[in-house]
Amino acid sequence: MKRVQIPTDSSAVRVVVADDHAIIQDAVRSLLVQAGAQLLMRFEICAIAPDGLAAIAQVKAHRPDLLFLDISMPLASGAEIIHDIRRWSPATRIVVFTGITSPGLVASTVEAGVDGLFSKGGATTAMIDKLPLILRGGRFIAPEFEAMIAAGRQAATLTDRERQILNMVVAGKTNKEMAQMLNISPKTVDKHRSSLMTKLDVHSAAQLMMRALKDGLIDPT
């Protein structure tokens, strides 16, 4: 991997780690050691925050250069944390590690102003490669999350009736059964079904079900 040296003064990059799992806290520590060696930089963890309110308090206290944030922590939502941090420490660069798969939650995180968004299941090399960009003021959203956001935009175009049909398809209902349940004709059911398949760019019932389950498009039961 090519090394990148960022022009800085001799001080360390100050970091707050906000995650309620010790194993992730340790993983971030290890990642920063690896990043420091590869990027010829020095990272210093100045605080660990185990919940959302603690994350906001530690950022207010330390005004770090970098925040590693898990947006699925107790006491405050990811978007709330990001908005408060932007208020109290606008220069802090915010990097999110997450395992969320909901297009809506991903989109709200991006819209809140996160500087880097990475999957907890992704390779650490991707994070290290993008740290110089993020610290310089750039932004990076992992491709899998960009795809989720695009899927969410597509889902947002579905009508209420199309969403009803989608849920029924996933539940295994036939066109005739759906028509009876919704008090409409089978021909109308087929029209709605064809429309939602076109919007979601799928070409069979199996693909429709896979897309709905993968992208979290169905209503929770």
N, C-alpha and C positions, 0 to 999 in steps of 0.2 A: 504493500500500500504506500502511495506517495505521501510523504510528510509535508504538512503545511504549517508554516510558521506565521503566526499573526503578529503584526506590530503592536506591542503593548509595552507598558512600563514593567518594572521588575516585580510588581505585586502579583499575587495569585489571583486567579479567577475565583471569586467567592460564590459558594453554592449553598442553597438550602434544598434539602431533600424532603419531599412531602409524600409519605406513603404509609399506610397502616399495617403493612406486612414487613416483618424484619428481614425476610428472605430477599425482598425487592430492595430494601435499604442497603443490604450487603451487596447486592448485584450492582447497584449504582456506584457504590464505593469502588468496587472492582473495575467497573467500566471507566471511572474517572482516572484510576491509576493507569489503565491501558491507554486511555486517550492522552494523558499527560506525556507518556513515553512516545507515542506516535506523533503527536502534534507539537512536541517540544514546548509544552506549556505546563503551568503549575495550577492545579485545582485544589481549593481548600473548602471542605465542608464546614460551614459555620453553624449549622443547626439541622436537626431532624424534627419533622413535624408528623405526628401520628394521626391527625385528623384535619378537617378543613379549616376550622377556626384557628387551630395552632399554626397552620400554614400561613394564614393571613397575618397572625401576630408575629411570627418569626420573620416574615418578609418586611413588615413594618419596622421591626427592631434592627434588622441587619442590612436592609437595602442591598441584597445580593446582586451579583452580576447575572446569575443564572438560577432558575428554579426548576427542579425536576418534580413534576406533579402527577400524582394519580388522581384522576377526576372522579373516581368512585369511592371516595372516603366518607367516613361518618361526619355529621354535623354541618356540612355545607356542600352544595353541589359544585361541580367543576366550573360551570359558567359563573356562579356567584364568586368563587375564589378568584377566577381570572379577572373579573370586573373590579373587585376590590384591590387586587394587586396592581392593576393598571392605574388605579386612583392613587395608591399610597407609594408605589415605587415604579413609575412608568419606564425607567431604564432597565428594569429587570427583564431578562429574556426568559420566556416560559416554554419549557419543553415538557410535553405530556407523553407518558407511557400508559397505554391502556389496552385492555382486552375487550372493550365494548364492541358490539357488532350492530348496534341500532343506527341506521342512517340518520335519524333525527338527532340523536345524541352527538354523533360525530359532527354533523353540520353545526349544531349549537356551539360545540367546542371551538370549531374553526371561526365561526362568526364572533365569538367572544374575544378573539384576538390572540390565540395561541401562536407561538413562533415556530414550534416544531411539534409534529404529531407522529408518534411511532407506536407500532404494535409491540406488546409485551412478548409476543411470540416471534418477533422478527430478529434478524441478525444484529448483534451489537456493532458490527463494522459499519452498518448503515448510519447509526447514530454518530459514531466517531467521525465518519466522513463528512457529515453535515454540520457538525458543531462549529467549525470555523465560519461557515456561511451564516449560521444563526447568531453567533456572537458579534458578527459584523453588522447585524441588522437585517439579514435576509430571513426568508421563511421557507420551511420545507414541510409538506404534508405527504406522508407515505402513500405510494400509489394505491394500496388496498383501501385506504380511507377515502381517497379521491373517487374511487369506484363506488364506494358506499354512498357518498354524497350524491353522485350522479344517479344512483338507483333511487335514492330518496326523492330526488326531483321528479323522476319518472312516476313514482308512486303518488306524488302529490297531485298529479293530473287525473288520477282515477276519480270517477264520480262515486257518490255513496252507493248507488246500485251496483256499480262494478266491484266495489269493495265487498258488498254482500255476496255477489256471485263468486268472487275469489275465495272468500272464506268457505263457501259451500263446496267449491271444487276441491279444496284441500281436505274438507271433511268427507269427500268421497261421494257426494250427491250427484245423481244424474240430472240431465236437463229437465226431464219430466218431473222429478222430485223437487227441483228448484222452482219450477213453474208453479207447482201446487203450493209450495210453501210461501212464495211471494205473490201468489194470485195474479200471475201474468202468463202469457202464452209461451210454450217451448220455443217458438220462433223468436220472441223477444229475448228470452234467456240466451239463445244462441247469438243474437246480435250483440248483447252486452259482453258475452264471453269472448267473442271475436275482437271486440274493441279493446278490452283490457289486454288480450294477448298481443295485439298490435302495439299498444303503448309500452308494454314491458318487453317487447322484441323477443317473444318466444313463439314456438310453432307447434306445440303439442301440449296436451294436458299434463304429461309428465314433466316437461320443461317448465310449465307454469307453476306446478307444485314445488319443484326444486327452487325456482326463483323466489317464490313467496316465502318459503321456509328459510332460504339462505339470507335474504335481505330483510327478514323480519316484517314482511308486509301484511301478515294476517293479524287479526285482532286477538289479544290474549283471552283464554277461556277461564 
